[in-house]
Amino acid sequence: MWKGDPSASGLFASETTLTPANVNVSQFGQLGIFATDGDIIAQPLYVSGLDMGGGQTRDVVIVATENDSVYAFDAANPGGGSLWERHYTDPTNGITTLPDTYGGRTGVGDQFGITGTPYIDSSTGVMYFVTVLLDNNVPQQWLRAIDIHTGNDFGPGSVQIQATVAGDGSGNVNGQISFDPSTQNQRAGLTEANGDIIVPWGSFSDSGIYHGWLMAFDPTTLQQLAVFNAATQYQAVDPTNGPSAYGGAAGIWQGGAAPAVDAAGNIFVATANGSFNADSGGNNYGDTVLKLKLSSAGFQIEDWFTPFNANCVDLYDLEIGAGGVALIPTTFTNGQNLALVTGKEGRMFVVNRDSMGHFNAAGDTQIPEDFLVGQGACSDSITGNVADGTTWNRLYGNASYWNGYVYTGAANMQLKQYQFQNGILNTTPVATSPTAYGVRGANTVVSANGTQNAIVWAYEKTIADTATLHAYDATRVSNEIWNSNMNAERDALGGGVAFGDPIVADGRVIVIFDTRVGIYGLLQ
């Protein structure tokens, strides 16, 4: 699944091969490339020792593309072709991907197909994902289920996404709000909670009338079990960026992050720009961190937190929901169940998952901690409608965690390393990376063998739209031990992907760029 486990903290804690001593330009580099038929945005997934039949086991990488295709290939032989493929378009019969300009949207890519990172049930070997299609010019979205051993359908194979909830907010018809497959972007990763498949939706770059949806499906029958909409209630006063929400928006996109799920089955998501009135007893939860429980009665809101300046970040497109929720172990938190949340304002929030604090207009003093990683706070002095570009330090995706340290890389700024001390984060970083990152910041994970040999891996989409993979000593990120440009002839990547997340397993680092997947590891 996205970043490997339900905590969404980005820690691959059982890596025994790669160490700060052997990840260097002489010993570590690109081993091979696998090419696909379309751009890749979803994180690839890795399965070790998969039984492919006939007595053969392989370490398999599975990758989904924006051309609505899925490939499985051998991690040890990425240039050897696919082990199996699935393609969900059929242009001859009018079935294509959804153009990025559909409905008059501003182009944000070339096409939309499979965007959210799939989820694999390790006990059954079934992978779940969502395809976006045009069927003879009718937009559709489908939840798919396939067997990763063969690529064949599992059970019914697919179900069309449809949903309706009560509400008088944006897009309602006679008090009912229906899911619109043309405006809802399935960007965040899928996950599992209490045995059910969880799927979130946000927007296509804030275009059209949209909502934050969360749905649950039975993993065997694909029957829809529950539906949640994050903003359903009309609001006469609603400061927004772009089209007025007035009881809508609050998308769940999280910079690609999957919802986090704790050991008790609680589901944590962060919503983006949108209507907010929960502080006065309403049902709108824009720019809010939500704790949800799924039961036979559906999704129930257990707790929530909204920053004091929600109206400001909503107005200037600085939503908290540009990142997800990372659950932190209690080892260095004085026993508190804490979560880390970051957003486009460039702010880090440390939230107590057992008492999230709701809303305090006077300031976020009801949560354990918040501080600016970046250099600019949301205020009325911002010029224009959007605080973006080379002068703003936005945060996307999730912060990463290892052994009491937290790593996050804001846009146009160095990667920063913070440390838990006396149960809270010291807001002064213990180390920063030697170089700064581009306008989409650094997307990080950590590999380690328990508390030893930890490496921070950071993916960068550069200002020139190329990709660079960096590796740092996790004890001090001021020590960059390797990057893919040190020996560019051998290791360089191609076109960069916004919010690309590397994965690390069995001595391999797997990274996406344009239409390809690169495999890195020890050269001998």
N, C-alpha and C positions, 0 to 999 in steps of 0.2 A: 504494500500500500504506500501512499505518499509518505516519504521520509521514514518508512520502515515499520512504525509501530503506532498504536493509538494515542500515545502521549503527544505526538507531533513535535517533539523537542529536537529532532534531528540527530539523535545519537545512535551510531552503529557501534555497539559496545563490545562486540566479539570479534574484532579484526585482529588476527594474530600474525599476519604476514607483513603488512605495511607499517613501517615505523619512521620516526623522524630521521633515523640514521640511514635508511636505505631509499627514502624518497628524495632523490636528488637527480640532477640532470644527467649523470653518468649511468645510474642504475635503473631509473624509472622513466617511462615514456609511453608513447602510443603503440599499442599492439595491433590494432586493426580498426576498420570502419565497416558499419553495415548501412547500406543505402535503402531508402524507402521511396514511396511515390508521392509524398506530400510533406508539408511543414510539420514539425513535431513540437507540440507545446506540452502535452501530458508527460509527466515523468515516466520513464521506462520502469518496468518491474523485473526483478531478478528472482529466479527460483533455482536453488542448488539441488543437484542430483535428481532431476526429474526423470521418472521412468517413461521413456518414449516407446516402450514395447520392444519385443524381440530381444530382451535382455540388455538393452541399451539405456544408460542413464546419461543425462547431459545437464550442464549448467546452462540454463536457458534465460535469455533476455526477451521480454515481450514488450513491444512498442506499438503505440496507436498514433495515427496521423490525422491531420486535418482533411485528408482526402477520404475519410471514413474507411480506412484500412487498418488491419491489425496483423503484425508479423511476429513470429517466434524465430529466434536464431540462436545458434550455439555460441556462447560467450567465448569459448576457446577457439572458435573458427569463424569470426564475424564476416569474413570475406567469402565464406563458402556457400552463401545463399540461405534462404529461409528453410526452417524445418516445417513450417506450415504458414498459410496466409488466409485471411478473410477480407473480402472487399464488399462493402455494403452499397455501393452505387451501381447503377445500371443505366447509363445515358441513353442507350438504344430505346429503353422503355420509359424514359423521362424521369429517372431517379438520379439526382445529382446532389452534391453538397450544397449548403446554403451560401450564396455569394455574400461577401462581407458588406456589400452595398445594398443588400436586400431592404426594401421599404424606404429607400432614400437615405440610409445611414451613411455617415462618412466612412470611407474605407479604413479598416483597421488591420487588414491582412489581405489574403487572397480569397479565402473560403473558410467556412466553419464546418467541421465534421466531428471528430472526437477531440475534446479539449480538456475535460476533467480527467485527472489521473484515475485509472481503473482500480478496482479492489479485487484481490485474489483471496478466496477462502482456502487456507492452507490445508484444512481437513478434508475438503472435497475436491480440490483442484479446479474449482470453478471461478472464472473471472467475470466481473460485472462492470459495465461501462455504458455510456450513453452516446448514441449517434444522432447527429442533426442532419436532416435531409430535406430536399425539395422533391416531392412526388408530383410530377406534372404541375409544377408551380405552387403546390400546396405545402407549406412548411410543416414538418413533423419531427418529433423527437421520440426515440425508442430506447428503452432500457434493454440491454442485451446480456445474455448469459452464455458463455462458451466453456468447454472443457479445454484446459490448457495443455493437456497431453496431445490432443489432436486438432484443436481449433474448431471442432464441431459444436453444434448447438447443445446446450444442456437443458433438459426439460423442455418447456415451451420455446426456449430460445430467445424470445423477445416479447415485449409488451409496449404498446404506445403510451406515451406520457400524457395523461389528461387529469385535470383536477379542478375543482370549484369549491370556494369557501364563501361564507356569508360576509358581507362588508359593503359599506357605502363609499369607500375610498376610490382612488383613481382606477378607471377602467371598469367600474362595476356596471352591470346591466340588471336593473330591477333588484338591487341589493345583493347581487351575486358577482364575485370576482373569479374569473376563469383563467387558468394557465394559458399563456400565449406562446407557442413554440417559436414564433418569429422574433420575439423580443427578449426571451429568457435564455441567458447564456449559462450552460452547464460547465462552469469554469473550475470550481473547487473540486478537490479530490473526493472520491467516494470512500465510505468506511462501513463498518459493521458495529451495531450496538444491540445487545441483548439477543443476538442471533439473527437480526434483521439487517437488510442492506439500506444504508442511509445515503440519500442523494440531495445535494444542495444546488440552488440556482441563484444567479445574479443577473446582470445586464450585459448588453453589448455596448460598452463605452457610454453608459447612461442614456442610450437612445430609446425613444418611444416610451410607452407606458409599461412599467415593469414592477415587479415586487421581489422580495426575498422569499423564496420557497424552500421548504425542506420536506422531503417525502421519505417514507419507509416502505420497503417491499419485502414480501416473503422470499427467501433465497431459493426455494424449490419451485414454487408455483408462479413467482413474480407478481402475485396479487398485491395490489396497493393496500397497505395496512393503515397508514396515517398520513395526514397532510398538515403542514404548518405554513402560515403566511405571516411575515414579520411586520406588515403595515397594511391594515385593512380599513381604517376609520378615517372619514373625511376630516380635514383640518382647514379651517378658513385662513389661518395664519401659518405659513409654512416656508421659512427661508431656505431656498434651495439653489444649487448650482445647476444650470441647464433647465430642462422642462420642469415646471413646478410639480411636486409630488402630490401635495394635498391629500395625503392618505395613501401613500404608495412608496415605491423604491425600497430602500433598506435591503439591497441585494446581499446575498451571501456568496462572495467571490474569493476573498481572503488572500489575494495574490497567488491563488492556486492551492492553498493549504486545505487539507481535508479537515472536517470537524474533529476535535479532540474528544476522546472518550476515556473516562476514568474507570477504575476497577469496579465501581458500583453501577456502571452503565450510564452515568450522566453524560450528556452530550453538550459540548461547548462550541459555540460559534460566535463570530463577531460580524455584525451587520455594517453595511456601508451607508453612504449618504441617503437620507430619506426622512420621512415624517417621524416625529417623536412627540408623544404626549403621555408616555407611561408614568411620568412623574405626577400627573394629575388623574391617574386611574384609567388612562386610555389603553388602546391596544396597538399603538404604533411604537416600534422599537428601532428607529433609525439610529445609526452610530452607537450601537449598544452591544455589550458582551452578554450573551444569553447562556444560561444553564438550563437545559431541557431534560425531561425524563420521558421515555417512551413506554407506554403501557397499553393495555387493551382499550383504554379510553382515548388513546392518541398521544400526541405530544403535549406535555404540560410544562409551563414555565416554572421552574423551581426557584430561580434567583436571577438577578441581572445587575449590570453596572453600566452607567452612561456618564461620560466625562462632562464636567461642568460647562465646558465651552462647546457643547454639541451644536448649537446654532451656528457658531463661527466656523467650525470645521465643515459643517454641512454646506454653508454658503460658499466657501472657497475651495471645495473639492479636496479636503484634507481628512477624509474619513478614517475612523479607527479601523474599519473593516477592510483595509488594504492588506492586512495580515490576519492570521488566524490566532489560535490560542495554544500556547505551549505549556503543558503540565509539567511541573518541576517536582522531583523527589524531595522528601523531607529531610534528607541527610544534613543539609546546611541551612535549613529554614526554621530552626528551633521547633520542629514538629508541625509547622503550619503547612496546610495544603495550598500551595501558591500556584498561580498561573501567570505567564508573561504574555502581554499583548502589546503589539506595536502598530502604529498607523502613519498615514501620510504626513501628519504634522511633524513627524520626527520625534515623537514622544514614546517613551517606554512606560507601560503601566504594570505594576505588580499587584495582583488582585488575589484576595483570600477566597478560594473556591467555596468555603463553607459559610461565608458571610460577605457577599459581593458588594453590598453597600448602596445599591440603587443610584440615586442622583442627589447631588448637593450643589445647588447653584452658586454657593459661596466659594467652592473650590473642592478638589478631590481629596479632602482630608479624611474621608471615610474608608479609603483603601490604604493598605500598608505603605504604598510608595508610588510616586510617578515623577519622571524627570525627562528633560529634553536630551536626546542623543544628538540631535541637530542643533542648529544655531538660530532658528527662527520660530517664534510662537505665533499662533493664529491671532490676528487682531484686525481692527478696522483700518489699520494703516496699509493693508495689502492693496495693491493696485491691480485692476483687472478682475476677472471672474475666477481665475484659477491660479493657485500658488504652485507653480511647477517650473521645470527647466533647470538650468545650471546653477541657479542661485538658491535653490531650496533643497533641504535635506530630508526627503521623504524616506519612509521605511515601508518595505513590502515583504509579504511572506512572514515567516516565523523566525524569532531569535532561536539560536541553537544553544544547547546546554551540555556541559561535561564537568563533573567533579567540583562543583561549586563555582564554576565559571560560566558566564553568559557571553555569547558572541553575536554581534549585529552590525550590519554594514549599511549605513544610510547613503542615499544618493549624494554624489559630489563630495564625498567624505571618506576618510580612511575607515577600514574595519576596526571596530572597537571591542575590547575584551574587558568585561566587568567581573567583579568577584563578590560572592555572598560573604558578608561579615556580620556576625551577631544577628543572624537571621534575616537580614535585608541586604539589598545590593548597595555596595559602595558606588555612589554616582560618579566618582572619578575613575576613569578607566585605568586598569593596571598596565595596559599596553595598547598600542594602535599599530596598524599595518604600515609598511613603508610608503605605500602609494594609495591614492584615492580611487574610488570607483565612479562609474558613470551615472547617468540620470535615473537608472533603475536600481542602483545600489548593488550590494553583494547578497547572493543567495547561498546560505551556508549549511553544511552538515559537519559532524565530527565523527571520525573513526578512532577507536581506541580498543585496547585489550584491557577491559576493566578500567582501572585507574592509571594504566601505564600506556606509553607510546601513543599518545593522542595527537591527531592531526586535524586541523580545521581546513576543510575544503570549501573554497568560495568560487562561485560561478559569476562571471561578469559579462554583461552585454556592454561593450565599449561604446564610446561616443561615435566611433566609426561603424557601428552595428556589427562588429565581429565579436566572437566569443573568446574569452580567456578563462582558463581554469587555474586557480592558485592553490597552493598548499602552504600552511603555516604550522609551526610548532605550537601546539595548543596551550603549552604552559606560558608562552609569550608570543603573541602574534606579531610582535615587532620583528620576529625572525621568519622571513619567508624562505622556505626551504626549496621550493620548486614552483615554476609556472610554465604553462604550455608555450610561451614565447621564448624561453631560454634557449631551446633548440627548435626554432620555428620550422625548419625544414622537415624535421621528423614529427613534431608534436602539435603544430598549430591547428587550431580549429577554424571553421568557416563562419557563416553568418550566425550572429548571436540571437538568442531567444530571451525575451523578457521573462524573468522569474524562473529561469531554468535551474533545476535542483539536481546536483550530482548524487549518485548513490554509491555506496562502498560495500563490497562483500567479497569474501574469499580472495583477498589480494588484488581485486579489480576495482577500478573506479570507472563508472559508466556515466557518460555525459552526452547531452543532445546538442546539436547545432544544425541549423536550417533543416534539411530533409534527412539528416544522417545521425547515427549514434556512434560515438567513439568509445573504444575500450582501452583503458590505460592500466599498466601494471609494471612489475619488475621485468626488465628486458632479458634477463637470463635466470 
